[in-house]
């Protein structure tokens, strides 16, 4: 069927999905007729003149429409068109006001001025050198992005990813895609293997090519990280690769062997044989885990640690009258930290982990021993400061991450200047961060890891803290006794009950009323309960709504983060300011609570960081989020790194505490209902915890103490001579 052609000016956008580029807009033809257009067309703006190829259709509700198959941009040449084009927000630094001024001053020559003589823009009042530089760069970027879009469209790929590709590779974008399109899935947030594979196919890479097979194997291995694994069993890896590539295992056996052989010879994968099984991993994963093991052994082997007067210290701990009284477990913990190069202190809420830190710091101060405090997240670091009065850093700040080199400044060649390193929330540390920590610790130093092994394991891959404990090579003190002052908190009492496989209680004599269980069988009624909680219950407990969080097991479903964030935004943010931005299915408003969902080393914001939107600038196409006291600016094309955070997944809440935590739990969450998930959620609450849901769902979770057995070898590396091939 031959495509029809129409030309016109985009009058206004009715709908645009930033993820896939699908748009619905009104096109004006000859300043008379208006037509509804729909199709996958990213980066279009009002005022833009376009040449469209497609076919007509009739919609029962909206009438005649034109469905676009291909779009070509035509630069406007009329005064009105140029004002609309430049005022659309397409170019940073030019909004409606400056578009009007620029076109009035330069007329139809304005685009040529921006292109060839941007310095002349200073003739317009209010435009200085900084804005000129911004306008010029944005114009050049748009030209490059347009070239990439045309290239991608010719290859049958949505242009929604053009901005990201250009931002990553710049002038080398097209050359990089042509050379190896599979790089996109590894290096660009939001582009998965399927999209990269589609690009490869359209570039002529055959379905049975070794290049595709090798890319599929590598992706299948890295995909195991999503479940926390560092290794994939060989046969299982073959099956998953074939499933990913949609090829037959038997027919492709020889190609698989050849691809694995090539990747091995190229030193991109490693093979480990253990208990009559073969495991494959990417080389960088192996070196992270093996490197961590080697560095731990070196640290343990060095005997030049600090010589404390242990007898005097022990007597001091037993007879101290300064107000910080330690039980026997805590005293053992302090002594272990002083006697061992690496010590793990683990225990649930109310068992005195913070008290140990405070007492240990007093002893180190008295002995003039230098130390630093750190935690995996900014929220966890802030909690250390609140508990001890001593400054604490995130691990990334401590190790001084350099986003230009994408490496930490502190490593084995430039170790940290300290004698003791104390890290809280150590259960959150994945193997890659662990490797960086151990490289940066001077071999003379002591390391103290404090955490709760009953919480969920790290979001990232590996099983670092548990593997260290299971190796029995590291001194480990487990705190079990709940302090008397903590025993009147139902939050703490129930945390230990859940950890022991018991059902929580809503009342005990003389206990605080800090735990509530609202029984509800219908998931659709959760929002009604939330309205009551936010409008009445929190105020009754002297807690502000912005001090609360809703924690749920999963993102999808009627009681998932996606649905609840939509409902809670309507409930909690009444801001009707027109200055809003829609991206990736979210409508962002000033005052919204948002969360970063990927590590951004350039901005120094990390997966799980929560902040508040303080500013939206439609002219400069930026959005600013306040994280604690720091304001971080995002370009609109970076907003897929953010999600609303009125409700977040329990996994994302690790390392945080909130005055009030609300936890909906239903059998629709069945796949994720397990004890450590519920335990982690409950222990995020400081003043009030509210469960909403089914007794059956909570009972299922508490009974299920089986967590995924992550495939790692750190324990074996520490306890045997296991090596790779």
Secondary structure, DSSP 8 states (H G I E B T S, - for coil): ---EEEEEEEEEEEEE-TTT-EEEEEEEETTTEEEEEEEE-TT--TT-EEEEEEEEEEETTTEEEEEEEEEEEE---SHHHHHHHHTTT-STT--HHHHHHHHHHHGGGHHHHHHH-GGGGGGSTT--HHHHHHHHHHHHHHHHHHHHHHHHHHTT--GGGHHHHHHHHGGGHHHHHHH-TTHHHHHSTT--HHHHHHHHHHTT--TT-HHHHHHHHHHHHHHGGGGT-S-EEHHHHHHHHHHHHT--TTTTHHHHHHHHHHHHHTT-EEEEEETTEEEEEEHHHHHHHHHHHHHHHHHHH--------HHHHHHHHHH--SS----HHHHHHHHHHHH-SEEEEEE-TTS-HHHHHHHHHHHHHHTT--EEEEESSHHHHHHHHHHHSS--EEHHHHHTEETTTTEES-STTS--S-SEEEEESGGG--HHHHHHHHHHS-TT-EEEEEE-TTS---SSSS-HHHHHHHHT-SEEEEE----GGGTT-HHHHHHHHHHTT----S--TT--S-EEEEE-S-GGGHHHHHHHIIIIIHHHTT--GGGEEEEES-SSSTTSHHHHHHHHHHHH-----S--EEETTEEE-TT-EEEE-S-BTTTTB-TT-EEEEEEEETTTTEEEEEETTEEEEEEGGGGGGEEE-SEEETGGGTT--EEEEEEEE-GGGGGG--HHHHHHHHTTEEEEEEEEE-HHHHHHHHH----------HHHHHHS-----
